[in-house]
């Protein structure tokens, strides 16, 4: 267990994270402001809704090298869940 804690610490610091259920527009804006390129994975619901109506399921940062690449060279993938059509009315 100690090896995991020691080995995992640098990755946790370099990896952007979000709690499940955060607003997609705020999360994407924050990641962009940090310098990341952001790509959206639509995982459910209606993808034509404004992002402020959608939530983040998870964030995937493929930049796991040591040393990590500069944020401006990394595309972070955000899984976004929007309400279904029946939930939008």
N, C-alpha and C positions, 0 to 999 in steps of 0.2 A: 504493500500500500504506500509506503513512503516514496518509492520510486515514481509512482504515478503522480503524486502530489508535486514532487520536484520537477519531473519531466513535463507535467501538464501546465505548470505556472506560466512559462513564456508564451505558450500558445494561447492561453486564456487572455493574456494581456494584448496580444496582437489581433485576436479575433473579435470582430464586432458582434455584439449580442443584443437580443431583444427578448423581452418577455412575450409569451404568447398572448395575443389579443391587443397588442399595441396598434394604434392607428397607422395604417400603411403610409399615408402622406407624410406624417411626422418622422417616421423611421427612415423613409427614403430620402427625405430632405436632410436629415442629420448625417446619414452616411455620405451623401453627395457633398455636404459641407466639409466633411473630414477629408475629402479628396478621392473617395472611391467612385468608380463607375458602377452604377446599379442596374441590374437586369431583373425584371419581374417574372416570376413563375406564377401564372394564374392557376391556383389549385382547386378552385371551386367558385360557384356563384356566377354573377354577371360581371364580366370584365369591362363593360362599358360604363359602369358606375364611377363617379368621382372617387379617388383614392381615400378621401376623408370618410367615406362610408364603409371602407374595407379594413380588415385587420391582418396583422402579420402572424403567420404560423411559425416561421423559422427563418433564420438567416444562414447562408452558406458562403463561407469565405475559403476559396481554394488555395489561398496563399499561406502554405504551411512550411515553406522553406526556411532554412536558417543560414544566413540572416533573411528575414522577410523582405519581400520586394517593397518599394515605396507604394504607398496607398494609391497614388496616381497611376500606377501600372497594374492595378488589380480590379477585376470585376467581381462584385459581390452579388450573389443571387438571393432575392427575397421572395419567399413563398407567401403569396397574398390570397386571402379568402374574402370574397365579397358576398353580400346577401344574394339569395336566389331571387328571381323575378317576382315570385309570390310574396317575398318579404319586403319589396320595395314600394309597395303601394300603401 
